[in-house]
Amino acid sequence: MTTETPLLFQPLTLRAISLPNRVVLSPLCMYSARDGVANDWHFAHLTSFARGGTGLVFTEATAVRPEGRITHGCCGLWTDAQAEAYAPIAKFISKAGAVPAVQLAHAGRKASVAEPWTGGKPLGPQSAQTPWQTVGPSALPVGDDWPTPHPLSTSEIADLVDAFAASARRSLIAGFKVAEIHAAHGYLLHSFLSPLTNQRNDAYGGDRAGRMRFLLEVAEAVRAVWPQELPLFCRISAIDGPQEGWSIEDSVALAGELGARGVDVVDCSSGGIAGPPAYRADYSGKPLQRAPRGPGFQVPFAERLRQETGVKTMAVGVITDPHQAEEILAQGRADLIGIGRELMYNPFWALHAAEALGADPDCALWEKQYGWAMVRRSEIAASGGKR
Ligand SMILES: Cc1cc2nc3c(=O)[nH]c(=O)nc-3n(C[C@H](O)[C@H](O)[C@H](O)COP(=O)(O)O)c2cc1C
């Protein structure tokens, strides 16, 4: 490692964990589990990113309770058997030199839907799969043809705080080294943060402090069981929309509170409060604007939180090019680069990025089984196919 090593391929130490580089597989729901239990498909899927040189590999949103799944096919960590199923995956990721990470989630009022490839609609009496009662801060459905969520009582909130902590304990048994609390995309914890979906007037609603209470209690409970030497992340939707709802100023305040509770990295996403595109409206029916999309469109959120709070941040969202990723780090706009769809397209993205940035001229980052042949491949290419 020299000072010329691109930042993307410099290690990052978080507590006692050293990430080999700054490339992160962003959490990706795959809707392919049965009873919340990961299987061979998840093994092949998740380990491919570790084999492809990704430094930190996140599981999909993993539900802390059965009702916290988005679909019947989502993974969970509400039983020990689910932790046992994740264990070989976490072990292989570690053996491949990457760091295994889990995202802990509850889908709240956006739960109980069909898989996206069968339409993604809320399950109902006519569906092939059985629907379940969704929960939220208030009795506000996502949209017209969505079920009304059951507003959580304070004792039900306390139970869910415990559920997050219990799933964090199971994550440890499974062998994960990083845990992330999912508080983005309109799911349960985000729906408590946003004034668009939280209309409570008890201690978990009202002003910003009240709306943040549930998430901060979860952060404290998870931190209390997650070992001090292991990093804790929190994913937030930095804004609901450009003009309404949860704002970037709210996120700055939240990031400070999360940092004070031992959250090491804030993972900066956005949006999702109003559900899928067809439902994007507030409760007066007014369309909810989305932040304009494009390459790196959420980077400004990661940058602002990093600069104003000193907390480390992960940037995510249409980051596809190695030079783009390197520039984000070089300009001090984020500490980590989250990649979703581009890694699905090319699980070997990190190794190709290392080549593009000149960080791996000898294919040393490749697994030995492939590396020697990749050197030969380069030699053959350099000789115009003559060797
Ligand atoms: C198929 C798919 C599944 C996703 N599942 C999750 C998830 O489980 N948890 C989460 O926080 N975000 C999820 N996301 C959002 C991604 O983690 C990521 O933030 C988003 O795709 C933007 O990054 P990209 O432009 O690199 O894909 C998902 C996105 C896709 C495309």
The ligand as a Gaussian input file, in Angstrom:
#p B3LYP/6-31G(d) Opt

LIG

0 1
 C      -33.171000      -5.122000      -6.125000
 C      -32.960000      -4.084000      -5.072000
 C      -33.178000      -4.409000      -3.739000
 C      -32.935000      -3.457000      -2.734000
 N      -33.069000      -3.821000      -1.418000
 C      -32.701000      -2.963000      -0.432000
 C      -32.660000      -3.382000       0.921000
 O      -32.887000      -4.551000       1.254000
 N      -32.328000      -2.459000       1.855000
 C      -31.993000      -1.166000       1.520000
 O      -31.702000      -0.367000       2.402000
 N      -31.996000      -0.757000       0.234000
 C      -32.295000      -1.630000      -0.737000
 N      -32.221000      -1.251000      -2.052000
 C      -31.596000       0.047000      -2.372000
 C      -30.099000      -0.162000      -2.656000
 O      -29.415000      -0.621000      -1.499000
 C      -29.426000       1.130000      -3.141000
 O      -29.473000       2.090000      -2.124000
 C      -30.080000       1.671000      -4.408000
 O      -30.259000       0.638000      -5.363000
 C      -29.264000       2.785000      -5.018000
 O      -27.977000       2.337000      -5.354000
 P      -27.583000       1.928000      -6.885000
 O      -27.909000       3.099000      -7.750000
 O      -26.097000       1.656000      -6.821000
 O      -28.364000       0.706000      -7.238000
 C      -32.496000      -2.152000      -3.067000
 C      -32.324000      -1.832000      -4.415000
 C      -32.525000      -2.772000      -5.415000
 C      -32.262000      -2.398000      -6.850000

